[in-house]
Amino acid sequence: MSDPQSTASPPTGAPTRQRILLVTGMLGAGKSTALHVLEDLGWETVDNLPVRLLEPMITAPDARPGRLAIGFDSRTRGFVPQDVIKLVARLGEREDISISTMFMDCSTQELERRYNETRRRHPMAEGRPLPEGIRAERDLLDPLRRWADVVIDTSDFAINDLQQHIRDLFADGPGGPMTVTVSSFGFARGTPPLADLVFDMRFLDNPHWVEDLRPLTGLDEPVAAHIRKDPGFGESFERILGLLTTLLPRYRAQGKGYVHIAFGCTGGKHRSVFTAEQIAQGLRDAGFSPTVRHRNLGSRTTDEIEGMKR
């Protein structure tokens, strides 16, 4: 199967191949969002095209070279997963077509929440509970999920997370701008689902256990001074910054459009916040333009969250 991220140009004199991306998956998992982002990236998009029209559309004499994304799911007329797999395998043998499949997945629990939130009815849950309809759809789509080139699990994604992930996968290759985000977070509230690089700063002395520092954050100078005095901070900071200034140009050269660097501590208010700010400044000094986000800066912290004093 073709690489969905391939952006290499054909050899001089070779015919331009039509690039086809089939987008399918669980209803409610984000197929429509993915197609909208692809359209913004310059793809031609079609949703819920009857399966019998798939081959005529792709192989029509007037089909122009370019990028075409076609969405289909369990509601699509004539949808039989095994038949779709056979059709795509056959089309993939053509020299004038580069075709791949992306499957949007999501946990049953999260799909239930989304359906309940929007009050939409699941097409396969007619006359039976929602979980049974989702289970029936999952069983139907399982052959496609196992066969797909790319599987994206959106269970932990906010809509903007999914949008950025699609941009990262399918934006144009080397030469374009690269967005760098440096964030802080608290492990007590979960790891960011889209972080490319995660650094755990819990080896540093925790300001939470200093009474005067507890209500402050890593943006405050007394907390910054406390962390700087930790014997483990200086060398580890320099090594992390050195690693990042080495990796980021290489990511850019590989065509990666978005890099998320996350720093975590227990509550996400002190050590991770200070380190993220310092790393962001170091990257600016090195010629990058990072955006800084502090996910849990305003979250409440307690002794139970921070754990035992070390």
C-alpha positions as CSV (number, residue, x, y, z in Angstrom):
1,M,0.0,0.0,0.0
2,S,1.1,3.6,-0.6
3,D,2.5,5.8,2.2
4,P,-0.2,8.4,3.0
5,Q,2.5,10.9,3.9
6,S,4.5,10.5,0.7
7,T,5.1,13.8,-1.0
8,A,8.0,12.9,-3.3
9,S,7.7,14.2,-6.8
10,P,7.8,11.6,-9.7
11,P,10.9,11.3,-11.8
12,T,11.2,13.7,-14.7
13,G,9.1,12.5,-17.6
14,A,7.0,10.1,-15.4
15,P,3.2,10.5,-15.4
16,T,1.8,12.4,-12.4
17,R,0.0,10.0,-10.1
18,Q,-3.4,10.8,-8.7
19,R,-3.2,10.7,-4.9
20,I,-6.3,9.1,-3.3
21,L,-7.0,9.0,0.4
22,L,-10.0,7.0,1.6
23,V,-11.2,8.2,5.0
24,T,-13.5,5.9,7.0
25,G,-14.1,4.7,10.6
26,M,-16.5,4.8,13.4
27,L,-19.4,7.3,13.3
28,G,-18.6,10.1,15.7
29,A,-14.9,9.4,15.6
30,G,-14.0,12.5,13.5
31,K,-14.2,11.6,9.8
32,S,-16.0,14.9,8.9
33,T,-13.5,16.9,10.8
34,A,-10.6,15.2,9.0
35,L,-12.2,15.8,5.6
36,H,-12.7,19.5,6.4
37,V,-9.0,19.9,7.4
38,L,-7.9,18.1,4.3
39,E,-10.1,20.5,2.2
40,D,-8.4,23.4,3.9
41,L,-5.1,21.9,2.9
42,G,-6.0,21.9,-0.7
43,W,-7.4,18.4,-1.1
44,E,-10.6,17.8,-3.2
45,T,-13.0,16.1,-0.8
46,V,-16.1,14.0,-1.3
47,D,-18.1,12.4,1.5
48,N,-20.4,9.4,1.5
49,L,-19.9,8.6,-2.2
50,P,-21.8,5.4,-3.0
51,V,-19.3,2.5,-3.2
52,R,-20.3,1.6,-6.7
53,L,-19.2,5.1,-7.9
54,L,-15.8,4.9,-6.3
55,E,-14.0,3.2,-9.1
56,P,-15.7,5.2,-11.9
57,M,-14.8,8.5,-10.1
58,I,-11.2,7.6,-9.6
59,T,-10.6,6.1,-13.1
60,A,-12.7,8.5,-15.2
61,P,-10.8,9.7,-18.3
62,D,-11.1,13.3,-17.1
63,A,-9.9,12.6,-13.6
64,R,-7.2,15.2,-13.0
65,P,-3.9,14.5,-11.2
66,G,-4.0,15.9,-7.7
67,R,-5.2,15.0,-4.2
68,L,-8.6,13.5,-3.6
69,A,-10.0,12.4,-0.2
70,I,-13.1,10.3,-0.2
71,G,-15.1,9.7,3.0
72,F,-17.3,6.7,3.5
73,D,-18.7,4.8,6.5
74,S,-21.4,2.3,7.6
75,R,-24.1,4.5,6.3
76,T,-22.7,4.7,2.7
77,R,-24.8,3.0,0.1
78,G,-23.4,-0.4,-1.0
79,F,-20.9,-0.5,1.9
80,V,-19.4,-4.0,2.4
81,P,-15.9,-3.8,4.0
82,Q,-14.5,-6.9,2.3
83,D,-15.6,-5.6,-1.1
84,V,-14.1,-2.2,-0.4
85,I,-10.8,-3.8,0.5
86,K,-10.7,-5.9,-2.7
87,L,-11.6,-2.8,-4.8
88,V,-8.9,-0.6,-3.2
89,A,-6.3,-3.4,-3.5
90,R,-7.1,-3.7,-7.2
91,L,-6.9,0.1,-7.7
92,G,-3.6,0.2,-5.8
93,E,-2.0,-1.9,-8.6
94,R,-2.4,0.9,-11.1
95,E,0.6,3.0,-11.9
96,D,-1.3,6.2,-12.3
97,I,-2.9,6.0,-8.8
98,S,-1.4,6.3,-5.3
99,I,-4.2,5.1,-2.9
100,S,-4.2,4.7,0.9
101,T,-6.8,4.4,3.7
102,M,-7.2,6.2,7.0
103,F,-9.4,4.8,9.7
104,M,-10.8,7.0,12.4
105,D,-11.4,5.1,15.7
106,C,-12.6,6.0,19.1
107,S,-13.4,4.1,22.3
108,T,-17.0,3.0,22.9
109,Q,-17.2,4.9,26.1
110,E,-16.2,8.2,24.4
111,L,-18.5,7.6,21.5
112,E,-21.4,7.1,23.9
113,R,-20.6,10.4,25.6
114,R,-20.5,12.2,22.2
115,Y,-23.8,10.7,21.1
116,N,-25.4,11.6,24.4
117,E,-24.0,15.1,24.3
118,T,-25.3,15.8,20.8
119,R,-28.5,13.7,21.2
120,R,-27.9,12.1,17.8
121,R,-29.2,8.6,17.2
122,H,-26.8,5.9,16.1
123,P,-27.9,4.5,12.7
124,M,-27.2,0.9,13.9
125,A,-28.9,1.3,17.3
126,E,-32.5,1.3,16.0
127,G,-34.6,-0.4,18.6
128,R,-31.7,-1.3,20.8
129,P,-29.4,0.4,23.3
130,L,-26.7,2.7,22.0
131,P,-23.7,0.5,23.2
132,E,-25.1,-2.4,21.2
133,G,-25.3,-0.3,18.0
134,I,-21.7,0.9,18.5
135,R,-20.6,-2.7,19.0
136,A,-22.4,-3.8,15.9
137,E,-20.7,-1.1,13.9
138,R,-17.3,-1.9,15.3
139,D,-17.7,-5.6,14.4
140,L,-18.8,-4.6,10.8
141,L,-15.8,-2.3,10.4
142,D,-13.1,-4.5,12.0
143,P,-11.7,-5.8,8.7
144,L,-11.2,-2.2,7.4
145,R,-9.6,-1.2,10.7
146,R,-7.1,-4.1,10.5
147,W,-6.3,-3.4,6.9
148,A,-6.0,0.5,6.9
149,D,-2.7,2.2,6.4
150,V,-3.3,4.8,9.1
151,V,-5.4,4.4,12.3
152,I,-6.1,7.4,14.4
153,D,-7.7,6.9,17.8
154,T,-9.5,10.1,18.7
155,S,-10.7,9.0,22.2
156,D,-8.6,11.6,24.0
157,F,-8.6,14.3,21.3
158,A,-10.4,17.6,21.5
159,I,-11.5,18.8,18.1
160,N,-8.5,21.2,17.8
161,D,-6.1,18.3,18.7
162,L,-7.6,16.2,15.8
163,Q,-7.4,19.2,13.4
164,Q,-3.7,19.8,14.2
165,H,-2.9,16.0,13.9
166,I,-4.4,15.9,10.4
167,R,-2.5,19.0,9.4
168,D,0.7,17.4,10.8
169,L,0.1,14.2,8.8
170,F,-0.9,15.7,5.5
171,A,0.4,19.2,5.1
172,D,2.9,19.7,2.3
173,G,6.4,18.4,2.8
174,P,9.8,20.0,3.5
175,G,10.2,23.8,3.1
176,G,7.0,24.8,4.9
177,P,6.9,26.5,8.3
178,M,7.0,24.3,11.4
179,T,4.9,25.1,14.5
180,V,6.6,24.4,17.8
181,T,4.5,24.3,21.0
182,V,6.1,24.0,24.4
183,S,3.6,23.1,27.2
184,S,3.4,22.3,30.8
185,F,1.0,19.8,32.4
186,G,0.3,17.8,35.5
187,F,0.7,14.0,35.4
188,A,-2.1,13.8,38.0
189,R,-4.5,15.0,35.2
190,G,-3.1,12.9,32.4
191,T,-0.4,13.2,29.7
192,P,-1.2,15.4,26.7
193,P,-2.4,13.0,23.9
194,L,-0.6,14.7,21.1
195,A,2.8,15.5,22.7
196,D,5.7,14.4,20.5
197,L,8.3,14.7,23.2
198,V,7.5,14.4,27.0
199,F,9.9,15.3,29.7
200,D,9.2,14.4,33.3
201,M,10.4,17.0,35.7
202,R,9.4,15.3,38.9
203,F,13.0,14.5,39.7
204,L,13.3,18.2,40.9
205,D,12.5,19.3,44.4
206,N,8.8,20.1,44.7
207,P,8.0,23.7,45.6
208,H,4.6,22.6,46.8
209,W,6.1,21.4,50.0
210,V,7.6,24.8,50.8
211,E,4.8,26.7,52.5
212,D,5.6,30.1,51.1
213,L,5.9,28.8,47.5
214,R,2.8,26.5,47.5
215,P,0.3,29.2,46.4
216,L,2.7,30.5,43.7
217,T,3.5,29.1,40.3
218,G,6.5,28.5,38.1
219,L,5.9,32.0,36.6
220,D,6.8,33.6,40.0
221,E,10.5,34.4,40.8
222,P,10.6,32.8,44.2
223,V,9.6,29.5,42.7
224,A,12.1,30.0,39.8
225,A,14.9,30.6,42.3
226,H,14.0,27.5,44.3
227,I,14.1,25.3,41.1
228,R,17.3,26.9,39.9
229,K,19.0,26.0,43.2
230,D,18.2,22.3,42.7
231,P,21.4,20.5,41.9
232,G,19.6,18.5,39.2
233,F,18.2,21.4,37.2
234,G,21.2,23.1,35.5
235,E,22.8,20.1,33.7
236,S,19.5,18.5,32.8
237,F,18.1,21.7,31.4
238,E,21.2,22.2,29.2
239,R,21.0,18.6,27.9
240,I,17.3,18.9,27.1
241,L,17.8,22.2,25.3
242,G,20.7,20.8,23.4
243,L,18.6,17.7,22.4
244,L,15.8,19.9,21.1
245,T,18.0,22.3,19.1
246,T,19.4,19.2,17.4
247,L,16.1,17.5,16.8
248,L,13.9,20.4,15.6
249,P,15.9,21.1,12.4
250,R,15.8,17.4,11.6
251,Y,12.0,17.3,12.1
252,R,11.7,20.3,9.8
253,A,13.8,18.6,7.2
254,Q,11.6,15.6,7.3
255,G,8.5,17.7,6.6
256,K,7.0,17.6,10.1
257,G,4.8,20.6,10.3
258,Y,4.0,20.6,14.1
259,V,6.0,19.6,17.1
260,H,4.6,19.6,20.6
261,I,7.2,19.4,23.5
262,A,5.5,18.8,26.9
263,F,7.0,19.2,30.4
264,G,5.2,17.5,33.2
265,C,5.3,17.6,37.0
266,T,2.8,16.2,39.5
267,G,0.3,19.1,39.6
268,G,1.4,21.1,36.6
269,K,1.9,24.4,38.4
270,H,5.5,24.7,39.5
271,R,8.4,22.7,38.0
272,S,6.9,22.0,34.6
273,V,5.7,25.6,34.2
274,F,9.1,27.1,35.0
275,T,11.0,24.6,32.8
276,A,8.6,25.1,29.9
277,E,9.2,28.9,30.1
278,Q,12.9,28.5,30.2
279,I,13.1,26.0,27.4
280,A,10.9,28.3,25.2
281,Q,13.2,31.2,25.8
282,G,16.2,29.0,25.0
283,L,14.5,27.9,21.7
284,R,13.8,31.6,20.9
285,D,17.5,32.4,21.4
286,A,18.3,29.5,19.0
287,G,16.1,31.0,16.3
288,F,12.8,29.2,16.8
289,S,9.4,30.8,17.6
290,P,7.6,28.5,20.1
291,T,4.1,29.0,21.4
292,V,3.8,28.3,25.2
293,R,0.8,26.8,26.8
294,H,0.3,25.9,30.5
295,R,-2.5,23.3,30.7
296,N,-3.0,23.1,34.5
297,L,-1.7,26.4,35.7
298,G,-5.1,27.3,37.1
299,S,-5.9,23.9,38.5
300,R,-6.3,23.3,42.2
301,T,-3.6,21.3,43.8
302,T,-3.8,19.4,47.1
303,D,-1.4,17.3,49.2
304,E,-3.2,14.2,47.9
305,I,-2.5,15.1,44.3
306,E,1.2,16.0,45.0
307,G,1.8,12.8,46.9
308,M,4.2,12.2,49.7
309,K,6.9,14.8,50.5
310,R,10.3,13.6,49.4
